[in-house]
């Protein structure tokens, strides 16, 4: 999910997290949408709102680079470990991974070896998604194909204000 948010920042897109949650549940029948991210206190209210929507968080310690311009939480290993545990403990029949990172190839192959259906949502454009992920030919949805379904707009903000 951090990859999704990062790509959206680059493209100057704000995701309506409620609409995204509804979409991912409608399309993939997701029963648990977990966000692995670094914890930053300035986003505490956002975390609370997203938990009310239904998201689950697994927080990592966030560290900054030397000039504090970039935050790093290194969640990839945690995602892989949790994904393997969920598979081994039979919590999964399908996994939806939101990433464009080829580092997840081993996890995806492990899921496939256990007959877990794997779906990929790539925040990156098709030409920037890892070749390793494209090469294994799993069903992939690219953010650019669906973002209009859950992009946050001023119209949505106005509708929310009127109903409050």
SVG drawing of the C-alpha trace seen along z (x, -y; Angstrom):
<svg xmlns="http://www.w3.org/2000/svg" viewBox="-26 -21 49 47">
<polyline fill="none" stroke="black" stroke-width="0.4" points="0.0,0.0 2.9,-2.3 3.9,-1.8 0.4,-2.8 0.6,-6.0 4.1,-6.8 3.1,-6.5 0.0,-8.6 2.1,-11.4 4.4,-11.3 1.3,-11.6 -0.3,-14.2 -3.3,-11.9 -5.1,-11.7 -6.8,-8.3 -10.2,-8.3 -9.4,-5.4 -13.1,-4.6 -13.8,-4.3 -10.6,-2.2 -11.7,0.1 -15.1,0.6 -13.5,1.2 -11.0,3.7 -13.7,5.6 -16.1,5.5 -13.5,6.6 -11.4,9.1 -13.9,10.0 -11.1,9.0 -11.9,9.9 -8.8,8.3 -6.9,5.3 -3.7,4.8 -1.4,1.8 2.2,2.3 3.8,-1.1 6.1,-3.1 4.3,-4.9 4.5,-8.6 2.6,-10.5 1.6,-13.3 -0.6,-10.7 -2.3,-9.3 -5.7,-10.7 -5.5,-9.3 -4.6,-5.9 -7.7,-6.1 -10.0,-7.0 -8.7,-4.2 -9.1,-1.7 -12.8,-2.8 -13.2,-2.1 -11.9,1.4 -8.1,1.4 -5.7,3.2 -2.3,1.7 1.0,3.4 3.4,0.6 7.2,0.6 9.6,-1.9 10.1,-4.7 13.5,-6.1 14.6,-9.1 17.6,-9.6 20.3,-12.1 18.6,-15.2 15.2,-13.9 13.7,-14.3 12.8,-10.6 11.1,-8.2 11.9,-4.5 10.1,-1.7 11.4,1.4 8.2,3.3 9.0,5.8 10.3,8.5 7.4,8.1 5.0,8.4 6.7,11.6 6.8,13.2 3.1,12.3 2.1,13.6 4.0,16.9 2.5,17.3 -1.0,16.6 -0.5,19.2 0.9,21.9 -1.8,21.3 -4.4,21.6 -5.7,18.1 -5.5,17.5 -7.2,18.8 -6.4,15.6 -3.9,12.9 -4.0,9.4 -0.6,7.7 -0.3,4.0 3.2,3.5 5.2,3.2 8.3,4.5 10.0,7.7 11.3,8.4 7.9,10.1 8.5,12.7 9.5,15.4 6.4,14.7 4.2,14.9 5.8,18.2 5.4,19.6 1.7,18.7 1.3,20.3 3.0,23.4 0.3,23.6 -2.5,23.1 -3.2,19.6 -4.8,17.4 -2.6,14.3 -3.7,11.0 -1.5,8.0 -2.4,4.3 0.5,2.4 0.7,-1.3 3.3,-1.8 2.4,-2.2 2.8,1.0 6.2,0.0 7.5,-0.6 6.2,2.6 8.9,5.1 9.7,7.4 9.9,10.2 6.3,9.8 5.1,9.3 7.0,12.4 5.1,14.8 1.9,13.7 -0.4,13.2 -3.6,11.2 -2.6,7.6 -4.5,4.4 -2.6,1.2 -3.5,-1.8 -3.8,-4.0 -6.6,-1.6 -8.8,-2.1 -7.8,-5.1 -10.8,-7.2 -13.0,-4.8 -11.4,-6.0 -9.6,-9.2 -10.4,-11.9 -11.9,-15.0 -13.3,-18.3 -16.7,-17.1 -16.5,-14.1 -15.3,-16.5 -18.3,-18.8 -20.7,-15.8 -19.2,-14.7 -19.6,-18.2 -23.2,-18.4 -24.0,-15.1 -22.2,-15.8"/>
</svg>
